[in-house]
């Protein structure tokens, strides 16, 4: 294994370590947005009915 090849591996690993939590966070945010959107829709329906 050459030094350059090893560095490439490490960089890739670091990228994965950084990307994974970000993706997890984005998924959570998306879920939150969907829930909020659903609540807003429900709220609007109730207002219209009332």
N, C-alpha and C positions, 0 to 999 in steps of 0.2 A: 504493500500500500504506500503510495507516494504521499508526500506532505500535502501537495495541492489537493489530491483526492480526499484526504482526511479532512481538510478545512471545508471542502464542499459539503461533506457529510454533516459536519458540525453545524454549518450555517443552515442547512436544510432542517436539521433537528430543532434549532433555535426558532426558525420560522414556524414550524409546526407548534412548538410550545407557545408561541405568541398568538398564532392564528386560532388555535382551538378555543381558548377562552373568549376571544372576540366573537367567534361564530356562536358560541354558547350564549353570550350576552345579547347578540343580535336576535337570536331565536327568542330569548326571553322578552326583549323589547317588542318584537313582532307580536308575541302572544298577548302582552299587555295592551298593545294598541288594538288588537282584535277585540279583547274583552271590553275595553273602554268604548270602542265603536259600537259594540253590541248593546252596552248599557245606554249609550246616547240614543240609539235607535229606539230602544224600549221606552226611554224617557219621553222621546218625541211622540211616540205612539200614545202614551198615557195622556200627554198634554192635549193632543189632537182629540182624543176620546172625551176628555173633560172639557 
